[in-house]
Amino acid sequence: MISESPQTVTFGTFLKTLRERVPPESPMLGPWTRLPARCGRRVTQEEVAEIVGVTRNWYRRLEADEGERASMRLLDRLASALTLTSEERFRLFLLCHPELVDGRTPLTLVPRRNVP
């Protein structure tokens, strides 16, 4: 669980923290198998980007909070790749799309599923 105060963390900071906590020796990123050459090394932005189907530059911009917003589908793939708990998943969606709790837009999260 991420221990930072909800008021101080941004979407990008939260995403970077989630990526950096994946153990380097982990052979998997969610349901995806890591390349053998990458096992034993920290998980990079490039590796996550490849797995979720975006460019490294797009993913970098997400972590840098450069105004990019992820779609619900991309958030679902990120949550699966980073093996988030239900609470972390919910927080990821809300940090990226805060309008979901403003009372105007009903909050409907994409059901978790295995994505090849």
For each residue, the residues with C-beta under 8 A, 3 or more apart:
1: 85 87 88
2: 9 14 17 18 88 91
3:
4: 8 9 13 14 17
5: 8 9
6: 9 91
7:
8: 4 5
9: 2 4 5 6 13 14 17 95
10: 13 14 65 95
11: 14 15 62 65 92 95 96
12: 15 16 62 63 64 65 66
13: 4 9 10 16 17 65
14: 2 4 9 10 11 17 18 91 92 95
15: 11 12 18 19 62 63 78 92
16: 12 13 19 20 63
17: 2 4 9 13 14 20 21
18: 2 14 15 21 22 82 84 88 92
19: 15 16 22 43 45 48 63 82
20: 16 17 42 43
21: 17 18
22: 18 19 26 29 42 43 82 83
23: 26
24: 39 40 41 42 43
25: 39 40
26: 22 23 29 34 39 43
27: 33 34 39
28: 31 32 33 34
29: 22 26 32 34 43 47 48 51 81 82 83
30: 51 80 81 82 83
31: 28 80 114 115 116
32: 28 29 51 81
33: 27 28
34: 26 27 28 29 38 39 43 47
35: 38 39
36: 39
37:
38: 34 35 41 43 44 47
39: 24 25 26 27 34 35 36
40: 24 25
41: 24 38 44
42: 20 22 24
43: 19 20 22 24 26 29 34 38 47 48
44: 38 41 47 48
45: 19 48 49 56 59 60 63
46: 49 50 56 59
47: 29 34 38 43 44 50 51
48: 19 29 43 44 45 51 52 59 78 81 82
49: 45 46 52 54 55 56 58 59 60
50: 46 47 53 56
51: 29 30 32 47 48 77 81
52: 48 49 59 74 77 78 81
53: 50 74 77
54: 49 58 59 74
55: 49 58 59
56: 45 46 49 50 59 60
57: 60 61
58: 49 54 55 61 62 68
59: 45 46 48 49 52 54 55 56 62 63
60: 45 49 56 57 63 64
61: 57 58 64 66 67 68
62: 11 12 15 58 59 65 66 68 70
63: 12 15 16 19 45 59 60
64: 12 60 61
65: 10 11 12 13 62
66: 12 61 62
67: 61
68: 58 61 62
69: 96 97
70: 62 74 75 78 96
71: 74 75
72: 75 76 93 97 109 110
73: 76 77 110
74: 52 53 54 70 71 77 78
75: 70 71 72 78 79 92 93 96 110
76: 72 73 79 80 110 112 113 115
77: 51 52 53 73 74 80 81 115
78: 15 48 52 70 74 75 81 82 92
79: 75 76 82 84 88 89 92 112
80: 30 31 76 77 83 84 112 113 114 115
81: 29 30 32 48 51 52 77 78
82: 18 19 22 29 30 48 78 79
83: 22 29 30 80
84: 18 79 80 88 89 92
85: 1 88 89
86: 89 90
87: 1 90 91
88: 1 2 18 79 84 85 91 92
89: 79 84 85 86 92 93 109 112
90: 86 87 93 94 109
91: 2 6 14 87 88 94 95
92: 11 14 15 18 75 78 79 84 88 89 95 96
93: 72 75 89 90 96 97 100 107 109
94: 90 91 97 98 100 101
95: 9 10 11 14 91 92 98
96: 11 69 70 75 92 93
97: 69 72 93 94 100
98: 94 95 101 102
99: 102 104 105
100: 93 94 97 105 107
101: 94 98 107
102: 98 99 105
103:
104: 99
105: 99 100 102
106:
107: 93 100 101
108:
109: 72 89 90 93
110: 72 73 75 76
111:
112: 76 79 80 89
113: 76 80
114: 31 80
115: 31 76 77 80
116: 31
